[in-house]
């Protein structure tokens, strides 16, 4: 994907989390006793859970403690929330729409109605950094907010939804890369109520109709209604030189839900850990090799300074203080036992402990 991309993904929610029994029809090939095969439909009833709009608002507005591993609340003060007129927040606007819906239709929203339609507008972090260098953090953020307002208003007007506002998560979500650098996930949650009060109808259901391609007479491979989200976003952010994300039909990329994303990250960490263990094993073998050659040299009263220096360097390279102290103590004990058994002291150049002490005095860091 381009480094200055803007892309949109969407989700929809019912007011409260519910579980419904849903009928599933499965076509299977069934072989008969006479050897022939025909297709039959097997029907089964399964429970299906639907997400809660209220739970999503808690995440979006940070109104409750989040358990998300990629949210760093110390940076949440950099987020920006924009609400419609006469509303304190997108959640306040949402409740006002629920009340208005009841007045207009004469009844409450059904428990199985998808009341909240959410668009997550994802922005290239590298391009956001470029904007910050050019405009400064505050002005860059203000410019992005202006584009988000344009996107929300344009989409609501074109497709018949009620704009509830949005929350720009500017700096408090992301992950650490292999170099322990924090990579922001710059995105905004743009919220819509699924009802057109002007025309008195809900329009979300209509968006799922892909339509027929007049050139082929077949159903469109991609849903043009959802593709248009990307077009509207690209137009809204054009002034900041963001570009439309590439279609998944071309890239074959699909958005990974959070659990799959975290599994991917965990797999990467496991690979890093595996490489680290292999590296430690290699260094352990190397250390033992140097240490054995040093021992052989001092017992044969040969020149041992080369292996003493190599062993000392490896010990000083250890970052873990406890492990370093433990190995240093073991080496010191070995040298003391050798000196007692042989009735003579090791020279400074042949003593691993002596070399480490001299390097510490000189301020040599490994």
C-alpha positions in Angstrom: 0.0 0.0 0.0 1.2 3.5 -0.7 2.9 5.4 2.0 0.5 8.3 1.8 -2.7 6.2 1.7 -6.1 6.9 3.3 -8.4 3.8 3.5 -11.7 3.0 5.1 -13.2 -0.1 6.7 -16.6 -0.4 8.2 -18.6 -2.2 10.9 -22.1 -2.1 12.2 -23.6 -2.7 15.6 -26.9 -3.3 17.4 -27.7 -1.2 20.4 -27.1 -4.0 22.9 -25.1 -7.2 22.5 -27.6 -10.0 21.6 -27.5 -13.6 20.5 -29.9 -14.8 17.9 -30.7 -18.2 16.5 -29.9 -18.1 12.8 -30.8 -20.7 10.2 -28.0 -21.9 8.0 -28.5 -23.9 4.8 -25.6 -26.0 3.7 -25.4 -27.6 0.2 -23.6 -30.9 0.2 -23.0 -33.7 -2.3 -24.7 -36.9 -1.1 -24.0 -40.3 -2.5 -26.9 -42.7 -2.8 -26.8 -46.5 -2.4 -27.1 -47.0 -6.2 -23.8 -45.0 -6.6 -25.3 -41.8 -8.0 -24.6 -38.4 -6.4 -27.0 -35.5 -5.9 -27.0 -32.2 -4.1 -29.0 -31.9 -0.9 -29.6 -29.0 1.5 -28.9 -29.6 5.1 -30.5 -27.0 7.5 -29.2 -26.3 11.0 -29.9 -23.7 13.6 -26.9 -21.9 15.2 -26.5 -19.2 17.8 -24.9 -16.0 16.4 -23.7 -13.1 18.6 -23.9 -9.5 17.6 -21.6 -6.7 19.0 -22.9 -3.9 21.1 -22.9 -0.3 19.9 -22.4 0.9 23.5 -19.3 -1.2 23.9 -17.9 0.3 20.8 -18.6 3.8 22.0 -16.6 2.9 25.2 -13.6 2.1 23.1 -13.9 5.0 20.7 -14.5 7.6 23.3 -12.2 6.0 26.0 -15.0 6.3 28.5 -14.0 3.1 30.3 -10.8 1.3 31.1 -9.6 -0.5 27.9 -8.0 -3.9 28.0 -6.6 -3.5 24.5 -2.9 -4.3 24.4 -2.3 -1.8 21.7 -3.8 1.2 23.5 -1.4 3.4 25.5 -3.7 5.7 27.6 -0.9 8.1 28.5 -1.2 9.4 24.9 -5.0 9.6 24.8 -5.0 13.3 25.5 -3.8 13.8 22.0 -7.0 12.3 20.6 -9.7 14.7 19.1 -13.4 14.1 19.4 -15.9 16.1 17.3 -19.6 16.1 18.0 -22.6 17.4 16.0 -24.3 20.7 17.0 -26.3 20.5 20.2 -24.5 17.3 21.4 -21.8 16.9 24.0 -20.3 13.8 22.3 -21.0 11.2 19.6 -22.6 9.1 22.3 -24.9 11.9 23.3 -25.8 12.4 19.6 -26.5 8.7 19.4 -29.0 8.7 22.3 -30.7 11.8 20.8 -31.2 9.9 17.6 -32.7 6.9 19.5 -35.2 9.4 21.1 -35.9 11.1 17.8 -36.4 7.7 16.1 -39.1 6.8 18.7 -40.9 10.1 18.1 -40.8 9.8 14.3 -41.8 6.2 14.0 -43.8 5.8 17.2 -41.8 2.9 18.4 -38.4 2.0 19.8 -35.6 0.6 17.7 -36.0 -3.1 17.5 -33.4 -5.1 19.5 -32.1 -6.6 16.2 -31.8 -3.3 14.4 -28.3 -2.3 13.4 -28.4 1.2 15.0 -24.7 2.2 14.7 -22.7 2.3 11.4 -19.1 2.9 12.0 -16.3 3.9 9.5 -12.7 3.5 10.5 -10.7 5.9 8.5 -7.0 4.8 8.5 -4.2 7.2 7.7 -0.6 6.5 6.7 1.5 7.2 9.7 4.6 8.1 7.6 2.5 10.7 5.7 1.1 12.1 9.0 4.8 12.5 10.2 5.5 14.4 7.0 2.5 16.7 7.6 3.7 17.3 11.2 7.2 18.3 9.9 5.7 20.6 7.4 2.8 22.1 9.5 3.6 21.3 13.1 1.7 18.8 15.2 -1.2 21.1 16.1 -1.9 22.4 12.6 -1.5 18.9 11.0 -4.0 17.6 13.4 -6.4 20.5 12.7 -6.1 19.8 9.0 -6.9 16.1 9.4 -9.9 17.0 11.5 -11.2 19.3 8.8 -10.9 16.5 6.2 -12.7 14.1 8.5 -15.6 16.6 8.9 -15.8 16.8 5.1 -15.8 13.0 4.8 -18.5 12.5 7.4 -20.8 15.2 6.0 -20.4 14.0 2.4 -21.1 10.4 3.2 -24.1 11.1 5.5 -25.7 13.3 2.8 -25.0 11.0 -0.1 -26.1 7.7 1.5 -28.8 8.9 3.9 -27.3 8.4 7.4 -27.3 10.7 10.4 -23.8 12.0 11.3 -22.9 11.4 14.9 -19.4 12.9 14.8 -16.1 11.1 15.1 -13.1 10.5 17.3 -9.5 10.8 15.9 -7.2 8.4 17.6 -4.0 10.3 16.8 -1.3 8.8 19.0 -2.5 6.3 21.6 -2.8 3.2 19.5 -0.1 1.3 17.8 2.7 -1.3 18.3 6.4 -1.5 18.8 8.5 -2.7 15.9 11.5 -5.0 16.0 13.7 -2.0 16.9 11.4 -1.1 19.8 10.2 2.0 18.0 6.5 2.9 18.6 4.5 2.9 15.3 1.3 4.8 15.6 -2.0 3.5 14.2 -3.4 6.9 13.2 -7.1 6.4 12.5 -10.6 7.9 13.2 -13.9 6.3 14.1 -16.6 8.1 12.2 -20.0 7.2 13.5 -23.4 7.3 11.8 -26.9 6.5 13.1 -28.6 4.1 10.7 -31.7 6.1 9.9 -32.5 8.8 7.3 -34.8 11.2 9.2 -35.5 13.2 6.0 -36.7 10.2 4.0 -37.8 8.1 7.0 -35.9 4.9 6.3 -32.9 2.8 7.3 -30.4 2.5 4.5 -27.7 0.1 5.7 -29.4 -3.0 4.4 -29.4 -1.5 0.9 -25.6 -1.1 0.9 -25.0 -4.8 0.9 -26.5 -5.2 -2.6 -23.6 -5.6 -5.0 -25.7 -5.0 -8.1 -25.3 -6.4 -11.6 -22.5 -5.5 -13.9 -24.2 -4.5 -17.2 -21.2 -5.5 -19.2 -21.2 -9.1 -18.0 -24.7 -9.6 -16.6 -23.1 -11.0 -13.4 -22.9 -9.7 -9.9 -20.1 -7.2 -9.3 -17.0 -8.8 -7.8 -16.7 -5.8 -5.4 -19.5 -3.9 -3.7 -19.5 -0.5 -5.3 -21.2 1.0 -2.3 -18.2 0.1 -0.1 -15.7 1.0 -2.8 -17.3 4.5 -2.9 -16.2 5.0 0.8 -12.6 4.9 -0.4 -13.4 7.4 -3.2 -15.1 9.8 -0.8 -12.2 9.6 1.6 -9.6 10.1 -1.1 -11.5 13.2 -2.3 -11.9 14.6 1.3 -8.1 14.1 2.0 -6.8 15.2 -1.4 -5.9 18.6 -0.1 -3.4 17.0 2.3 -2.0 14.8 -0.6 -3.3 11.5 0.8 -4.1 9.0 -1.9 -6.8 6.3 -2.2 -5.8 2.9 -0.8 -5.4 0.2 -3.5 -8.4 -2.2 -3.9 -8.0 -5.6 -2.1 -9.1 -7.1 -5.5 -5.7 -5.9 -6.8 -3.5 -6.4 -3.7 -5.4 -9.4 -2.2 -4.8 -7.8 1.2 -7.6 -8.1 3.7 -7.9 -6.2 7.0 -6.9 -8.4 9.9 -9.3 -8.3 12.8 -7.5 -7.4 16.1 -7.2 -11.0 17.3 -5.6 -12.1 14.0 -3.3 -9.0 14.0 -2.2 -9.9 17.5 -1.5 -13.5 16.5 0.6 -12.2 13.7 2.5 -10.0 16.0 2.9 -12.9 18.5 4.3 -15.1 15.7 6.8 -12.4 14.9 7.8 -12.2 18.6 8.2 -16.0 18.7 10.5 -15.9 15.7 12.5 -13.2 17.3 12.7 -15.2 20.5 13.7 -18.3 18.6 16.5 -16.3 16.9 17.5 -14.9 20.3 17.7 -18.4 21.8 19.7 -19.7 18.8 22.0 -16.6 19.2 22.4 -17.3 23.0 23.2 -21.0 22.3 25.8 -20.0 19.7 27.4 -17.5 22.2 27.3 -20.1 25.0 29.2 -22.6 22.8 31.7 -19.9 21.8 32.1 -18.8 25.5 32.7 -22.4 26.6 35.2 -22.9 23.8 37.2 -19.9 24.8 37.0 -20.7 28.5 38.2 -24.3 28.0 41.1 -23.1 25.9 42.0 -20.6 28.6 41.9 -23.3 31.3 44.0 -25.6 29.2 46.6 -22.8 28.6 46.9 -21.8 32.3 47.2 -25.4 33.5 49.9 -26.0 30.8 51.4 -22.7 31.9 51.2 -21.5 28.3 50.3 -18.1 27.0 46.6 -17.6 27.9 46.1 -13.9 27.3 44.3 -14.2 24.0 41.6 -16.5 25.4 41.4 -14.6 28.6 40.6 -11.4 26.6 38.1 -13.1 24.4 36.3 -14.7 27.4 36.4 -11.3 29.3 34.8 -9.5 26.3 32.0 -12.1 26.1 31.2 -11.7 29.8 31.2 -7.9 29.6 28.9 -8.1 26.6 26.1 -9.7 28.7 23.3 -7.2 29.4 21.7 -9.0 32.2 23.4 -7.9 35.4 22.4 -10.9 37.5 23.8 -13.4 34.9 26.9 -11.3 34.4 27.6 -11.3 38.1 27.0 -15.0 38.4 29.4 -15.9 35.6 32.0 -13.4 36.9 31.8 -15.0 40.3 32.2 -18.5 38.9 35.3 -17.3 36.9 36.8 -15.7 40.0 36.3 -18.9 42.0 38.0 -20.9 39.3 41.0 -18.6 39.3 41.2 -18.6 43.1 41.2 -22.5 43.1 43.8 -22.6 40.4 46.1 -20.2 42.4 45.7 -22.2 45.6 46.4 -25.5 43.9 49.4 -24.2 42.1 50.7 -21.8 44.8 51.1 -18.9 42.4 49.1 -15.9 41.2 47.9 -15.5 37.6 49.4 -12.6 35.8 47.0 -9.7 35.0 47.1 -10.5 31.3 46.2 -14.2 31.9 43.5 -13.4 34.5 39.9 -13.0 33.1 38.9 -11.2 36.3 41.9 -8.9 36.1 41.2 -8.0 32.5 37.5 -7.1 33.3 38.6 -5.0 36.3 41.1 -3.1 34.2 38.6 -2.5 31.5 36.0 -1.2 34.1 38.7 1.2 35.5 39.4 2.5 32.0 35.6 2.9 31.4 35.5 0.4 28.6 31.8 -0.5 27.8 30.6 -3.5 25.9 
